[in-house]
Amino acid sequence: MTHDLLTLLGPLLTAEATAEAYASGVEPGDLEQAVWLRLLERLDADDPPADPHRWLRSAVRTEARRTRRTARAERPYGTEPTDVADRGPEQLALVAARHRALRDAVHRLPGRCPRLMMALLSPDDLTYREIAGELGISQGSIGPERSRCLGCLRRLLTPEVAGD
C-alpha cells in the first residue's frame, strides 16, 4: 500500500512543488523532499491521510509557507557580531582561538563532513546548488548531511567547551 501511495502521489507532488517553489524562493526538489518526509513520518506513525491528494496539496503549501517564513527571518552571517576595530588584543586572541578550534574540529569530522562544513562556512556564502555542484552530491542530500555533520561536530566540541 505504501509503495502504491508513493507512486500515485509522485507526479502530483512534482507538479505542486514546482508551482509553489517559485513563489516561495525554494528549489522544487527541496520542497518535494520536505513533503515526502512529512508523508513518510505519517505513514510510520500508522496515520495515512484520508484524502492523500488533498493532504499533499495542503502539505506542499504548508512547507512553502514555512520556507518563506524561515527565509524572511534569516540574516547573512557577518564575520563577528562587533567590529574588529572595537576589540582589544584579548578579544581578538579569543576569537582567533575559537576559529582555530572550530576549523580543527571540522577537519576531524568523518566522511564528506569536512568538505561540506567548509563549504557551508565559506565566506563566499555559497548556495546549496553551488555546494552540491562543488562537492558532486545532490542538492537534496545537503540538508540531512549537514544535520548529521553538525551532530558529529557538536559531539567533538562538547568536551572542548566543557574544558574551558
DSSP file (Angstrom, degrees, kcal/mol; ACC not computed):
  #  RESIDUE AA STRUCTURE BP1 BP2  ACC     N-H-->O    O-->H-N    N-H-->O    O-->H-N    TCO  KAPPA ALPHA  PHI   PSI    X-CA   Y-CA   Z-CA
    1    1 A M     >        0   0    0      0, 0.0     4,-2.5     0, 0.0     5,-0.2   0.000 360.0 360.0 360.0 -45.0    0.0    0.0    0.0
    2    2 A T  H  >  +     0   0    0      1,-0.2     4,-2.5     2,-0.2     5,-0.2   0.924 360.0  48.4 -60.1 -45.1    2.8    2.5    0.9
    3    3 A H  H  > S+     0   0    0      1,-0.2     4,-2.5     2,-0.2    -1,-0.2   0.908 111.2  50.6 -62.3 -41.6    4.6    1.9   -2.4
    4    4 A D  H  > S+     0   0    0      1,-0.2     4,-2.5     2,-0.2    -1,-0.2   0.906 110.6  49.4 -62.8 -41.1    1.3    2.4   -4.3
    5    5 A L  H  X S+     0   0    0     -4,-2.5     4,-2.3     2,-0.2    -2,-0.2   0.917 112.0  47.7 -64.8 -43.3    0.6    5.6   -2.5
    6    6 A L  H  X S+     0   0    0     -4,-2.5     4,-1.3     2,-0.2    -2,-0.2   0.901 113.6  47.6 -65.3 -40.4    4.1    7.0   -3.2
    7    7 A T  H  < S+     0   0    0     -4,-2.5    -2,-0.2    -5,-0.2    -1,-0.2   0.903 112.9  49.2 -65.6 -41.5    3.8    6.0   -6.8
    8    8 A L  H  < S+     0   0    0     -4,-2.5     4,-0.5     1,-0.2    -2,-0.2   0.880 115.8  42.0 -64.9 -39.9    0.4    7.6   -7.1
    9    9 A L  H  X S+     0   0    0     -4,-2.3     4,-2.9    -5,-0.2     5,-0.3   0.640  90.9  88.5 -86.4 -14.9    1.4   10.9   -5.5
   10   10 A G  H  X S+     0   0    0     -4,-1.3     4,-2.3     1,-0.2     5,-0.2   0.918  91.1  41.0 -51.9 -56.7    4.8   11.3   -7.2
   11   11 A P  H  > S+     0   0    0      0, 0.0     4,-2.2     0, 0.0    -1,-0.2   0.889 116.4  50.2 -63.3 -38.0    3.6   13.2  -10.3
   12   12 A L  H  > S+     0   0    0     -4,-0.5     4,-2.8     2,-0.2     5,-0.2   0.914 110.8  49.4 -65.5 -41.7    1.2   15.4   -8.3
   13   13 A L  H  X S+     0   0    0     -4,-2.9     4,-3.0     2,-0.2     5,-0.3   0.918 110.0  51.0 -64.0 -42.8    3.9   16.3   -5.8
   14   14 A T  H  X S+     0   0    0     -4,-2.3     4,-2.1    -5,-0.3    -1,-0.2   0.930 113.6  45.0 -59.5 -45.4    6.3   17.2   -8.6
   15   15 A A  H  X S+     0   0    0     -4,-2.2     4,-2.0     2,-0.2    -2,-0.2   0.927 116.1  45.2 -65.4 -45.7    3.7   19.4  -10.2
   16   16 A E  H  X S+     0   0    0     -4,-2.8     4,-2.4     2,-0.2     5,-0.2   0.917 114.1  48.5 -65.4 -44.0    2.6   21.1   -6.9
   17   17 A A  H  X S+     0   0    0     -4,-3.0     4,-2.4    -5,-0.2    -1,-0.2   0.897 111.1  50.7 -65.2 -39.7    6.2   21.6   -5.7
   18   18 A T  H  X S+     0   0    0     -4,-2.1     4,-0.9    -5,-0.3    -1,-0.2   0.905 112.1  47.7 -63.9 -40.4    7.2   23.1   -9.0
   19   19 A A  H  X S+     0   0    0     -4,-2.0     4,-0.5     1,-0.2    -2,-0.2   0.890 119.2  38.0 -68.1 -39.5    4.2   25.5   -8.9
   20   20 A E  H  X S+     0   0    0     -4,-2.4     4,-1.6     1,-0.2    -2,-0.2   0.757 102.2  72.5 -83.4 -25.6    4.8   26.6   -5.3
   21   21 A A  H  X>S+     0   0    0     -4,-2.4     5,-1.6    -5,-0.2     4,-1.3   0.883  91.8  55.2 -61.8 -41.3    8.6   26.7   -5.4
   22   22 A Y  H  <5S+     0   0    0     -4,-0.9     3,-0.5     1,-0.2    -1,-0.2   0.926 110.6  44.7 -59.7 -45.9    8.9   29.8   -7.5
   23   23 A A  H  <5S+     0   0    0     -4,-0.5    -1,-0.2     1,-0.2    -2,-0.2   0.803 116.2  46.2 -70.1 -29.3    6.8   31.9   -5.1
   24   24 A S  H  <5S-     0   0    0     -4,-1.6    -1,-0.2     2,-0.2    -2,-0.2   0.563 106.0-123.9 -92.6  -7.6    8.5   30.7   -2.0
   25   25 A G  T  <5S+     0   0    0     -4,-1.3     2,-0.3    -3,-0.5    -3,-0.2   0.790  70.2 121.2  73.3  27.4   12.0   31.0   -3.3
   26   26 A V  S   <S-     0   0    0     -5,-1.6    -1,-0.3    -6,-0.2    -2,-0.2  -0.850  71.3 -99.2-120.1 157.2   12.9   27.4   -2.7
   27   27 A E     >  -     0   0    0     -2,-0.3     4,-2.0     1,-0.1     3,-0.4  -0.546  29.2-128.6 -72.0 138.2   14.1   24.7   -5.1
   28   28 A P  H  > S+     0   0    0      0, 0.0     4,-2.7     0, 0.0     5,-0.2   0.877 108.9  55.6 -56.3 -38.2   11.3   22.4   -6.2
   29   29 A G  H  > S+     0   0    0      1,-0.2     4,-2.4     2,-0.2     5,-0.1   0.872 106.4  50.0 -63.3 -37.0   13.3   19.3   -5.2
   30   30 A D  H  > S+     0   0    0     -3,-0.4     4,-2.1     2,-0.2    -1,-0.2   0.898 111.6  48.3 -67.4 -39.8   13.8   20.7   -1.6
   31   31 A L  H  X S+     0   0    0     -4,-2.0     4,-2.0     2,-0.2    -2,-0.2   0.915 111.8  49.6 -65.9 -43.0   10.1   21.3   -1.3
   32   32 A E  H  X S+     0   0    0     -4,-2.7     4,-2.9     1,-0.2     5,-0.2   0.931 109.8  51.5 -59.7 -45.6    9.4   17.8   -2.6
   33   33 A Q  H  X S+     0   0    0     -4,-2.4     4,-2.3     1,-0.2    -1,-0.2   0.900 108.6  50.8 -60.8 -41.5   11.8   16.3   -0.2
   34   34 A A  H  X S+     0   0    0     -4,-2.1     4,-2.0     2,-0.2    -1,-0.2   0.899 112.7  46.1 -63.9 -40.2   10.2   18.1    2.8
   35   35 A V  H  X S+     0   0    0     -4,-2.0     4,-2.5     2,-0.2    -2,-0.2   0.907 110.5  52.3 -71.0 -41.2    6.8   16.9    1.8
   36   36 A W  H  X S+     0   0    0     -4,-2.9     4,-3.0     1,-0.2     5,-0.2   0.925 109.4  51.2 -57.5 -43.1    7.9   13.3    1.2
   37   37 A L  H  X S+     0   0    0     -4,-2.3     4,-2.4    -5,-0.2    -2,-0.2   0.928 109.6  48.8 -60.8 -45.7    9.5   13.4    4.7
   38   38 A R  H  X S+     0   0    0     -4,-2.0     4,-1.8     2,-0.2    -1,-0.2   0.902 113.1  48.3 -60.7 -40.9    6.2   14.6    6.3
   39   39 A L  H  X S+     0   0    0     -4,-2.5     4,-2.6     2,-0.2    -2,-0.2   0.932 111.4  48.7 -65.9 -45.4    4.3   11.9    4.4
   40   40 A L  H  X S+     0   0    0     -4,-3.0     4,-2.5     1,-0.2    -1,-0.2   0.867 108.6  54.3 -64.7 -34.9    6.7    9.1    5.5
   41   41 A E  H  X S+     0   0    0     -4,-2.4     4,-1.4    -5,-0.2    -1,-0.2   0.911 110.1  47.5 -62.6 -41.1    6.6   10.3    9.1
   42   42 A R  H  <>S+     0   0    0     -4,-1.8     5,-2.6     2,-0.2    -2,-0.2   0.918 112.2  49.0 -64.5 -43.0    2.7   10.0    9.0
   43   43 A L  H ><5S+     0   0    0     -4,-2.6     3,-1.5     1,-0.2    -2,-0.2   0.875 108.3  53.8 -66.9 -36.2    3.0    6.5    7.4
   44   44 A D  H 3<5S+     0   0    0     -4,-2.5    -1,-0.2     1,-0.3    -2,-0.2   0.842 107.7  51.3 -63.6 -32.5    5.5    5.4   10.1
   45   45 A A  T 3<5S-     0   0    0     -4,-1.4    -1,-0.3    -5,-0.2    -2,-0.2   0.280 117.9-115.8 -86.9  11.3    3.0    6.5   12.7
   46   46 A D  T < 5S+     0   0    0     -3,-1.5    -3,-0.2     1,-0.1    -2,-0.1   0.904  81.0 123.2  53.4  44.8    0.3    4.5   11.0
   47   47 A D      < +     0   0    0     -5,-2.6    -1,-0.1    -6,-0.1    -4,-0.1  -0.506  38.4 179.8-131.1  63.1   -1.6    7.7   10.2
   48   48 A P        -     0   0    0      0, 0.0     2,-0.1     0, 0.0    -8,-0.0  -0.353  39.2 -98.0 -66.6 147.4   -2.1    7.7    6.5
   49   49 A P        -     0   0    0      0, 0.0     4,-0.1     0, 0.0     7,-0.0  -0.386  21.7-139.0 -65.6 141.0   -4.0   10.7    5.1
   50   50 A A  S    S+     0   0    0      1,-0.3    -3,-0.0     2,-0.1     0, 0.0   0.916 101.8  27.2 -65.9 -43.5   -7.7   10.0    4.5
   51   51 A D  S  > S-     0   0    0      1,-0.1     4,-2.7     2,-0.0    -1,-0.3  -0.838  76.3-172.9-119.4  90.2   -7.6   12.0    1.2
   52   52 A P  H  > S+     0   0    0      0, 0.0     4,-2.7     0, 0.0     5,-0.2   0.847  81.7  51.4 -56.1 -40.3   -4.0   11.7    0.0
   53   53 A H  H  > S+     0   0    0      2,-0.2     4,-2.2     1,-0.2     5,-0.2   0.936 113.8  43.3 -64.8 -45.6   -4.3   14.2   -2.9
   54   54 A R  H  > S+     0   0    0      2,-0.2     4,-2.2     1,-0.2    -1,-0.2   0.918 114.4  50.8 -65.3 -43.1   -5.9   16.9   -0.7
   55   55 A W  H  X S+     0   0    0     -4,-2.7     4,-3.0     1,-0.2    -2,-0.2   0.916 109.3  51.7 -60.2 -43.3   -3.3   16.3    2.1
   56   56 A L  H  X S+     0   0    0     -4,-2.7     4,-2.5    -5,-0.2     5,-0.2   0.927 109.3  48.5 -62.8 -45.7   -0.5   16.5   -0.4
   57   57 A R  H  X S+     0   0    0     -4,-2.2     4,-1.9     1,-0.2    -1,-0.2   0.920 114.8  46.3 -59.8 -42.8   -1.6   19.9   -1.8
   58   58 A S  H  X S+     0   0    0     -4,-2.2     4,-2.5     1,-0.2    -2,-0.2   0.901 111.3  51.5 -65.9 -41.2   -2.0   21.2    1.7
   59   59 A A  H  X S+     0   0    0     -4,-3.0     4,-2.6     2,-0.2     5,-0.2   0.889 108.3  51.4 -65.2 -39.3    1.4   19.9    2.8
   60   60 A V  H  X S+     0   0    0     -4,-2.5     4,-2.3     2,-0.2    -1,-0.2   0.936 112.7  45.7 -63.1 -45.3    3.1   21.5   -0.2
   61   61 A R  H  X S+     0   0    0     -4,-1.9     4,-2.4    -5,-0.2    -2,-0.2   0.896 112.5  51.0 -65.4 -39.7    1.5   24.9    0.6
   62   62 A T  H  X S+     0   0    0     -4,-2.5     4,-2.5     2,-0.2    -2,-0.2   0.930 111.9  46.5 -62.8 -45.6    2.4   24.5    4.3
   63   63 A E  H  X S+     0   0    0     -4,-2.6     4,-2.3     2,-0.2    -2,-0.2   0.878 111.4  52.1 -65.1 -37.5    6.0   23.7    3.6
   64   64 A A  H  X S+     0   0    0     -4,-2.3     4,-2.3    -5,-0.2    -1,-0.2   0.914 110.9  47.3 -65.4 -42.1    6.2   26.6    1.1
   65   65 A R  H  X S+     0   0    0     -4,-2.4     4,-2.6     2,-0.2    -2,-0.2   0.920 111.5  51.0 -63.1 -43.8    4.8   29.0    3.8
   66   66 A R  H  X S+     0   0    0     -4,-2.5     4,-2.4     1,-0.2    -2,-0.2   0.906 110.3  49.7 -60.4 -41.6    7.3   27.6    6.4
   67   67 A T  H  X S+     0   0    0     -4,-2.3     4,-2.7     2,-0.2    -1,-0.2   0.907 110.2  49.9 -64.6 -42.3   10.1   28.1    3.9
   68   68 A R  H  X S+     0   0    0     -4,-2.3     4,-2.2     2,-0.2    -2,-0.2   0.923 111.7  48.5 -63.0 -43.6    9.1   31.7    3.2
   69   69 A R  H  X S+     0   0    0     -4,-2.6     4,-1.6     1,-0.2    -2,-0.2   0.922 113.0  47.8 -62.3 -43.4    8.8   32.5    6.9
   70   70 A T  H  X S+     0   0    0     -4,-2.4     4,-1.4     1,-0.2    -2,-0.2   0.918 110.6  51.3 -62.7 -44.1   12.2   31.0    7.6
   71   71 A A  H  < S+     0   0    0     -4,-2.7    -1,-0.2     1,-0.2    -2,-0.2   0.881 108.7  51.6 -63.3 -37.9   13.8   32.9    4.7
   72   72 A R  H  < S+     0   0    0     -4,-2.2    -1,-0.2     1,-0.2    -2,-0.2   0.850 111.8  47.3 -66.4 -32.8   12.4   36.2    6.0
   73   73 A A  H  < S+     0   0    0     -4,-1.6    -1,-0.2    -5,-0.2    -2,-0.2   0.697  93.1  96.1 -82.8 -19.2   13.9   35.5    9.4
   74   74 A E     <  -     0   0    0     -4,-1.4    -3,-0.0    -3,-0.2    -4,-0.0  -0.461  52.1-171.7 -76.3 143.5   17.3   34.5    8.2
   75   75 A R        -     0   0    0     -2,-0.2    -2,-0.0     0, 0.0    -3,-0.0  -0.981  30.8-102.5-130.0 143.5   20.1   37.1    8.1
   76   76 A P        -     0   0    0      0, 0.0     2,-0.2     0, 0.0    49,-0.0  -0.348  41.6-108.9 -65.4 146.4   23.5   36.6    6.5
   77   77 A Y        -     0   0    0      2,-0.0     2,-0.2     1,-0.0     3,-0.0  -0.520  26.3-151.9 -74.0 139.3   26.3   35.9    8.9
   78   78 A G        -     0   0    0     -2,-0.2     4,-0.0     1,-0.1    -1,-0.0  -0.457  35.4-102.1 -92.2 179.1   28.9   38.6    9.5
   79   79 A T  S    S-     0   0    0      1,-0.3    -1,-0.1    -2,-0.2     4,-0.0   0.909 100.4 -12.6 -70.6 -38.7   32.4   37.6   10.4
   80   80 A E  S    S-     0   0    0      2,-0.1    -1,-0.3     1,-0.0     4,-0.1  -0.971  70.7-108.8-155.0 158.0   31.6   38.6   14.1
   81   81 A P  S    S+     0   0    0      0, 0.0     2,-0.3     0, 0.0    -2,-0.0   0.775 100.7  45.0 -65.3 -25.6   28.9   40.5   15.8
   82   82 A T  S    S-     0   0    0      1,-0.0     2,-0.1    -4,-0.0    -2,-0.1  -0.792  96.6 -92.1-118.1 162.5   31.1   43.5   16.6
   83   83 A D    >   -     0   0    0     -2,-0.3     3,-1.4     1,-0.1     4,-0.2  -0.449  28.3-129.8 -72.0 141.2   33.5   45.5   14.6
   84   84 A V  G >  S+     0   0    0      1,-0.3     3,-1.6     2,-0.2    -1,-0.1   0.832 106.6  63.1 -60.2 -33.3   37.2   44.3   14.8
   85   85 A A  G 3  S+     0   0    0      1,-0.3    -1,-0.3     0, 0.0    -2,-0.0   0.752  96.6  58.8 -65.9 -22.5   38.3   47.9   15.5
   86   86 A D  G <  S+     0   0    0     -3,-1.4     2,-0.3     2,-0.0    -1,-0.3   0.462  92.1  91.6 -84.3  -1.0   36.3   47.9   18.7
   87   87 A R    <   -     0   0    0     -3,-1.6    -3,-0.0    -4,-0.2     0, 0.0  -0.696  64.9-141.7-102.4 147.0   38.2   44.9   20.1
   88   88 A G     >  -     0   0    0     -2,-0.3     4,-2.1     1,-0.1     5,-0.2  -0.375  40.9 -91.1 -89.3 178.1   41.2   44.8   22.3
   89   89 A P  H  > S+     0   0    0      0, 0.0     4,-2.3     0, 0.0     5,-0.2   0.832 124.4  56.8 -61.3 -33.2   44.0   42.2   21.9
   90   90 A E  H  > S+     0   0    0      2,-0.2     4,-2.3     1,-0.2     5,-0.2   0.940 108.4  45.5 -65.0 -46.1   42.3   39.8   24.4
   91   91 A Q  H  > S+     0   0    0      1,-0.2     4,-2.6     2,-0.2     5,-0.2   0.907 112.6  51.1 -64.1 -40.9   39.1   39.7   22.4
   92   92 A L  H  X S+     0   0    0     -4,-2.1     4,-2.3     1,-0.2    -1,-0.2   0.900 110.4  49.2 -62.6 -40.4   41.0   39.2   19.1
   93   93 A A  H  X S+     0   0    0     -4,-2.3     4,-2.2     2,-0.2    -1,-0.2   0.899 111.8  48.9 -65.8 -40.4   43.0   36.3   20.6
   94   94 A L  H  X S+     0   0    0     -4,-2.3     4,-2.4     2,-0.2    -2,-0.2   0.909 111.7  48.5 -66.3 -42.1   39.9   34.6   21.9
   95   95 A V  H  X S+     0   0    0     -4,-2.6     4,-2.5     2,-0.2    -2,-0.2   0.926 111.9  49.5 -62.7 -44.6   38.1   34.9   18.6
   96   96 A A  H  X S+     0   0    0     -4,-2.3     4,-2.4     1,-0.2    -1,-0.2   0.895 110.7  50.4 -62.0 -40.2   41.1   33.5   16.8
   97   97 A A  H  X S+     0   0    0     -4,-2.2     4,-2.5     2,-0.2    -1,-0.2   0.904 110.3  49.6 -65.7 -40.9   41.3   30.6   19.3
   98   98 A R  H  X S+     0   0    0     -4,-2.4     4,-2.4     2,-0.2    -2,-0.2   0.919 111.6  48.7 -63.4 -43.3   37.6   29.9   18.7
   99   99 A H  H  X S+     0   0    0     -4,-2.5     4,-2.7     2,-0.2    -2,-0.2   0.907 111.8  49.2 -63.6 -41.2   38.0   29.9   15.0
  100  100 A R  H  X S+     0   0    0     -4,-2.4     4,-2.8     2,-0.2     5,-0.2   0.926 111.1  49.6 -62.9 -44.6   41.1   27.6   15.2
  101  101 A A  H  X S+     0   0    0     -4,-2.5     4,-2.3     1,-0.2    -2,-0.2   0.903 112.5  47.8 -62.1 -41.1   39.2   25.2   17.5
  102  102 A L  H  X S+     0   0    0     -4,-2.4     4,-2.6     2,-0.2    -2,-0.2   0.943 113.0  47.1 -65.6 -47.4   36.2   25.1   15.1
  103  103 A R  H  X S+     0   0    0     -4,-2.7     4,-2.1     1,-0.2    -2,-0.2   0.911 113.0  49.8 -60.8 -42.6   38.5   24.6   12.0
  104  104 A D  H  X S+     0   0    0     -4,-2.8     4,-0.9     1,-0.2    -1,-0.2   0.917 112.2  47.4 -62.6 -43.0   40.4   21.8   13.8
  105  105 A A  H >< S+     0   0    0     -4,-2.3     3,-0.6    -5,-0.2     4,-0.5   0.905 109.8  53.2 -65.4 -41.1   37.2   20.1   14.8
  106  106 A V  H >< S+     0   0    0     -4,-2.6     3,-1.3     1,-0.2    -1,-0.2   0.903 106.6  52.6 -60.5 -41.0   35.8   20.4   11.3
  107  107 A H  H 3< S+     0   0    0     -4,-2.1    -1,-0.2     1,-0.3    -2,-0.2   0.718 105.5  55.9 -69.0 -20.0   38.9   18.7    9.9
  108  108 A R  T << S+     0   0    0     -4,-0.9    -1,-0.3    -3,-0.6    -2,-0.2   0.509  83.4 113.0 -88.1  -5.1   38.4   15.8   12.3
  109  109 A L  S <  S-     0   0    0     -3,-1.3     2,-0.1    -4,-0.5    40,-0.1  -0.266  70.5-109.0 -66.8 155.1   34.9   15.0   11.1
  110  110 A P    >   -     0   0    0      0, 0.0     3,-1.6     0, 0.0    -1,-0.1  -0.398  68.0 -17.3 -82.8 161.2   34.3   11.7    9.3
  111  111 A G  T 3  S-     0   0    0      1,-0.3     4,-0.3     2,-0.1    -2,-0.0  -0.112 125.7 -13.6  57.6-133.7   33.5   11.2    5.6
  112  112 A R  T 3> S+     0   0    0      1,-0.2     4,-2.4     2,-0.1    -1,-0.3   0.489 108.8  99.4 -81.8  -3.8   32.3   14.1    3.5
  113  113 A C  H <> S+     0   0    0     -3,-1.6     4,-3.1     1,-0.2     5,-0.3   0.873  75.4  54.2 -57.1 -43.8   31.6   16.3    6.5
  114  114 A P  H  > S+     0   0    0      0, 0.0     4,-2.3     0, 0.0    -1,-0.2   0.941 113.1  42.6 -58.7 -45.2   34.9   18.3    6.4
  115  115 A R  H  > S+     0   0    0     -4,-0.3     4,-2.0    -3,-0.2    -2,-0.2   0.914 116.5  48.4 -66.6 -41.4   34.3   19.4    2.8
  116  116 A L  H  X S+     0   0    0     -4,-2.4     4,-2.4     2,-0.2    -1,-0.2   0.937 113.2  46.4 -64.1 -46.4   30.6   20.1    3.4
  117  117 A M  H  X S+     0   0    0     -4,-3.1     4,-2.3     1,-0.2    -1,-0.2   0.887 111.2  51.8 -66.5 -37.8   31.2   22.1    6.5
  118  118 A M  H  < S+     0   0    0     -4,-2.3     4,-0.4    -5,-0.3    -1,-0.2   0.886 110.7  49.1 -65.1 -36.6   34.0   24.1    5.0
  119  119 A A  H >< S+     0   0    0     -4,-2.0     3,-0.7     1,-0.2     7,-0.5   0.906 112.5  47.5 -67.1 -40.5   31.7   24.9    2.0
  120  120 A L  H 3< S+     0   0    0     -4,-2.4    -2,-0.2     1,-0.2    -1,-0.2   0.837 114.7  46.4 -68.6 -32.1   28.9   25.9    4.4
  121  121 A L  T 3< S+     0   0    0     -4,-2.3    -1,-0.2    -5,-0.2    -2,-0.2   0.437  85.2 129.0 -87.9   0.3   31.3   28.1    6.4
  122  122 A S    X   -     0   0    0     -3,-0.7     3,-1.7    -4,-0.4     4,-0.2  -0.268  63.6-135.4 -59.1 137.2   32.8   29.6    3.3
  123  123 A P  T 3  S+     0   0    0      0, 0.0    -1,-0.2     0, 0.0    -4,-0.1   0.639 101.8  74.7 -67.1 -11.9   32.9   33.5    3.4
  124  124 A D  T 3  S-     0   0    0     -5,-0.1    -2,-0.1     1,-0.0    -5,-0.0   0.550  99.6-135.3 -76.2  -6.5   31.6   33.3   -0.2
  125  125 A D    <   -     0   0    0     -3,-1.7    -5,-0.1     1,-0.1    -4,-0.1   0.949  28.6-156.3  50.7  59.8   28.1   32.4    1.2
  126  126 A L        -     0   0    0     -7,-0.5    -1,-0.1    -4,-0.2     2,-0.1  -0.309   8.0-124.1 -67.7 146.5   27.6   29.6   -1.3
  127  127 A T     >  -     0   0    0      1,-0.1     4,-2.5    -2,-0.0     5,-0.2  -0.420  28.1-106.7 -80.6 165.5   24.0   28.4   -2.2
  128  128 A Y  H  > S+     0   0    0      1,-0.2     4,-2.9     2,-0.2     5,-0.2   0.882 122.7  55.4 -60.1 -36.9   23.0   24.8   -1.8
  129  129 A R  H  > S+     0   0    0      2,-0.2     4,-2.1     1,-0.2    -1,-0.2   0.928 109.6  45.2 -62.1 -44.8   23.1   24.5   -5.6
  130  130 A E  H  > S+     0   0    0      2,-0.2     4,-2.4     1,-0.2    -2,-0.2   0.899 114.1  49.1 -65.9 -40.5   26.7   25.7   -5.7
  131  131 A I  H  X S+     0   0    0     -4,-2.5     4,-2.7     2,-0.2     5,-0.2   0.925 110.0  51.3 -64.4 -44.1   27.7   23.5   -2.8
  132  132 A A  H  X>S+     0   0    0     -4,-2.9     5,-1.7     1,-0.2     4,-1.5   0.917 112.5  46.2 -60.0 -43.5   26.1   20.5   -4.5
  133  133 A G  H  <5S+     0   0    0     -4,-2.1    -1,-0.2    -5,-0.2    -2,-0.2   0.902 113.4  49.0 -64.8 -41.0   28.0   21.2   -7.7
  134  134 A E  H  <5S+     0   0    0     -4,-2.4    -2,-0.2     1,-0.2    -1,-0.2   0.882 120.1  36.0 -66.8 -38.9   31.3   21.7   -5.9
  135  135 A L  H  <5S-     0   0    0     -4,-2.7    -1,-0.2    -5,-0.2    -2,-0.2   0.571 105.0-123.6 -93.3  -9.8   31.0   18.5   -3.9
  136  136 A G  T  <5 +     0   0    0     -4,-1.5     2,-0.3     1,-0.3    -3,-0.2   0.872  69.7 120.9  70.1  36.9   29.3   16.4   -6.6
  137  137 A I  S   <S-     0   0    0     -5,-1.7    -1,-0.3    -6,-0.2     2,-0.1  -0.838  70.6 -87.5-125.6 165.7   26.3   15.5   -4.4
  138  138 A S    >   -     0   0    0     -2,-0.3     3,-1.0     1,-0.1     4,-0.5  -0.454  30.1-129.1 -74.0 146.8   22.6   16.0   -4.8
  139  139 A Q  G >> S+     0   0    0      1,-0.3     3,-1.1     2,-0.2     4,-0.5   0.854 107.0  58.7 -62.8 -35.8   21.2   19.3   -3.6
  140  140 A G  G 34 S+     0   0    0      1,-0.2    -1,-0.3     2,-0.2     3,-0.1   0.699 100.2  56.9 -68.9 -19.2   18.5   17.5   -1.6
  141  141 A S  G <> S+     0   0    0     -3,-1.0     4,-2.1     1,-0.2    -1,-0.2   0.576  86.5  80.2 -88.7  -8.2   21.1   15.5    0.4
  142  142 A I  H <> S+     0   0    0     -3,-1.1     4,-3.2    -4,-0.5     5,-0.2   0.936  90.0  50.8 -65.6 -45.9   22.9   18.6    1.7
  143  143 A G  H  X S+     0   0    0     -4,-0.5     4,-2.3     2,-0.2    -1,-0.2   0.951 114.8  40.7 -58.5 -54.0   20.3   19.3    4.5
  144  144 A P  H  > S+     0   0    0      0, 0.0     4,-2.2     0, 0.0    -1,-0.2   0.902 117.7  49.1 -61.7 -39.7   20.3   15.8    6.0
  145  145 A E  H  X S+     0   0    0     -4,-2.1     4,-2.7     2,-0.2    -2,-0.2   0.912 109.9  51.8 -65.0 -41.7   24.1   15.5    5.6
  146  146 A R  H  X S+     0   0    0     -4,-3.2     4,-2.9    -5,-0.2     5,-0.2   0.912 109.0  50.7 -60.5 -43.3   24.5   18.9    7.2
  147  147 A S  H  X S+     0   0    0     -4,-2.3     4,-2.0    -5,-0.2    -1,-0.2   0.920 111.8  47.0 -61.0 -44.0   22.4   17.8   10.2
  148  148 A R  H  X S+     0   0    0     -4,-2.2     4,-2.0     1,-0.2    -2,-0.2   0.918 113.8  48.2 -64.1 -42.7   24.4   14.7   10.6
  149  149 A C  H  X S+     0   0    0     -4,-2.7     4,-2.8     1,-0.2    -2,-0.2   0.893 109.6  52.0 -66.0 -40.2   27.7   16.6   10.3
  150  150 A L  H  X S+     0   0    0     -4,-2.9     4,-2.7     2,-0.2    -1,-0.2   0.878 107.8  52.9 -64.6 -36.2   26.6   19.2   12.8
  151  151 A G  H  X S+     0   0    0     -4,-2.0     4,-2.0     2,-0.2    -1,-0.2   0.922 111.3  45.8 -62.6 -43.5   25.7   16.4   15.3
  152  152 A C  H  X S+     0   0    0     -4,-2.0     4,-2.1     2,-0.2    -2,-0.2   0.914 113.1  50.2 -63.7 -42.7   29.2   15.0   14.9
  153  153 A L  H  X S+     0   0    0     -4,-2.8     4,-2.5     1,-0.2    -2,-0.2   0.899 108.4  52.7 -63.3 -40.8   30.7   18.5   15.3
  154  154 A R  H  X S+     0   0    0     -4,-2.7     4,-2.0     1,-0.2    -1,-0.2   0.917 109.6  48.8 -60.3 -43.7   28.7   19.1   18.4
  155  155 A R  H  < S+     0   0    0     -4,-2.0    -1,-0.2     1,-0.2    -2,-0.2   0.874 112.4  48.8 -65.8 -35.9   29.9   15.8   19.9
  156  156 A L  H  X S+     0   0    0     -4,-2.1     4,-0.6     1,-0.2    -2,-0.2   0.894 115.9  42.4 -68.6 -38.8   33.5   16.8   19.0
  157  157 A L  H  X S+     0   0    0     -4,-2.5     4,-2.8     1,-0.2     5,-0.3   0.727  94.8  79.1 -83.6 -21.8   33.3   20.3   20.5
  158  158 A T  H  X S+     0   0    0     -4,-2.0     4,-2.6     1,-0.2     5,-0.2   0.917  95.5  45.5 -56.2 -47.7   31.4   19.4   23.7
  159  159 A P  H  > S+     0   0    0      0, 0.0     4,-1.5     0, 0.0    -1,-0.2   0.882 114.2  50.2 -63.9 -33.9   34.5   18.1   25.6
  160  160 A E  H  X S+     0   0    0     -4,-0.6     4,-0.6     2,-0.2    -2,-0.2   0.898 112.5  45.6 -69.8 -39.0   36.5   21.1   24.4
  161  161 A V  H >< S+     0   0    0     -4,-2.8     3,-0.9     1,-0.2    -1,-0.2   0.896 111.7  52.3 -69.2 -39.9   33.8   23.6   25.6
  162  162 A A  H 3< S+     0   0    0     -4,-2.6    -1,-0.2    -5,-0.3    -2,-0.2   0.821 106.1  55.8 -64.9 -29.6   33.4   21.8   28.9
  163  163 A G  H 3<        0   0    0     -4,-1.5    -1,-0.2     1,-0.2    -2,-0.2   0.660 360.0 360.0 -77.3 -15.7   37.2   22.0   29.4
  164  164 A D    <<        0   0    0     -3,-0.9    -1,-0.2    -4,-0.6    -2,-0.1   0.479 360.0 360.0 -72.6 360.0   37.2   25.8   29.0
